[in-house]
Structure formats: structure tokens, C-alpha cells
Amino acid sequence: MPKEMMRTHIVIPKDLVADVDRLVGARHRSEFVAEAVAEKVARDRLREAAHRLGGSLADKEIPGWESTESAAEWVRALRRESEQRRQPENV
């Protein structure tokens, strides 16, 4: 089901409009701007969530997260495991 659309009036610098038009053309300006705004909103929501949750695990015992170094090694180990699963089996 298509999203409901709404016409709105925004004011942005002329040179920015020209850049957008060079990239996507004037007929795709609204689509481009909507996509850019959606990306920015998603980033800001993620940042807000991170701030709300920041430190929420500080008083929890989580194996592998005892220090910055051990957490970094935990992440590297997960990445190695993931990479190994993606490698084709040597047959």
C-alpha cells in the first residue's frame, strides 16, 4: 500500500537545489529530498535510542565485556566466526 503523500513548502539554499537537480533531475527532486530526510530521521532516532540506553548494561556481568580491550576481542571473534561461516567448505 503506497504511503500517503502530503505537499509541503520548504526553503533550502539555491545552490543545494541545483546540486540535487544535477544529481537526479528536477522531476525527481521530491523523491530525493524525501529519501534524504528519511535517512536523517533514522540516524537521529538511532542516536536518541543510543543515548537513552547508554550505560544501561554498566552494572551487568557480561562475559567478554570486562574491559574495552576484551570487548574489542569479543567483537573480533564474532567477526571471525561470521567470516568462517561465509567461506565455502574445502572439499
N, C-alpha and C positions, 0 to 999 in steps of 0.2 A: 504494500500500500504506500503510495507516494506521501512524502511529508507535506503538511500544509505550508504553503508559502505565504509570505507577507511582504508587501512593498514597504521599504523604509528609506529615509533620506539620511545619508551620511556625508560628511565633509572630510576629504583627505587631500593631501598635497597634490598639486597638478602633476609634478614630476613622477610621483608614485603611480598615478593613474596611467601616465604614459608608459611607465615600465611594465605595468600589468598588461596594457594593450599590446605592447611589443611581444610579450611572452605568450599571451593566449588570444589576443584579438578582442575588440570592443564587444563583440557579441557573446563572449564567454566571461566577461568581467564579473558579473554577479556570482557565477558558479565558482570562480577562482577566489573571490573575496570570502564567500561563504565557507569554502574549504579551509582557507587560511584562518578565519575566525574560529572555526570548529577545532582546529589543531591547537590554537592558543588557549581556548577554553579547556580543552582536555589536559594540557600541560598545567594550567593553573589549578584545576581540580586535583590533579595528582600531587602538586606541590602542597596544597591545603591538606590533603589526606596525610602526606608525609609529616607535616608539622603537627597535626593532631595526634598521630601515632608515635612521633619521635619520643624515644625513651621509654615506651610502654613495656619493653622487654628487659629493662635495666635490672630489675630485681628477680629475674628468672634465670634458672640454671639451664643453659643450653649447651650441650656438648659441642665443642669446636668453636665456640664464640667467646672463650675466656679472655682473649685479647684481640687487638687489631690484627696482629700477625696470624694468630690461629684462625680468625675469621677469614682472612685472605687465603690461607691454605685450604680451608674448608671449601671456599668458592672454587679455587683451582682444582681441587679433587673432583668436585661436581662437574666441572667443565671437561676434565679428562675422561670421566665416566661417560659423559654425553658424547664426546668425540669418539670414544671407542665403540659405542653403540652404533654410530653412523658409519663406521668403517666396514667395508664388505669383509665377510669371513674369508680367511686364507684357505682355499680348498685345493 
